[in-house]
């Protein structure tokens, strides 16, 4: 049975000293990265070399490759398009996973349908409209 936490269960101080890696800087990535940084957290951005790579630079981030950001992140937000998640996960995220890291998905498609099967020794989180849902 999944353990579910709600907004009132969370304390931003629990992320103090952690690095949040935002992978993808499109529709959700930019908003989440800016919000987390404005909340005082350490955020790194990983993005493919595409048209979305210039915006995080303009927003003051040093843009890393997805693999570099995944290695740097304690909490890894996977905000790349669903259709690309499986390949990106296998090639660049999975090799960087270690006990104590957490993977966060904004949409559960890849998890629900087994495209991505994270190891059991990391935390898996799914976001929802009003905050994070931990499972």
Order of alpha helices (4+ residues) and beta strands (2+ residues): beta-alpha-beta-alpha-beta-alpha-beta-alpha-beta-alpha-beta-beta
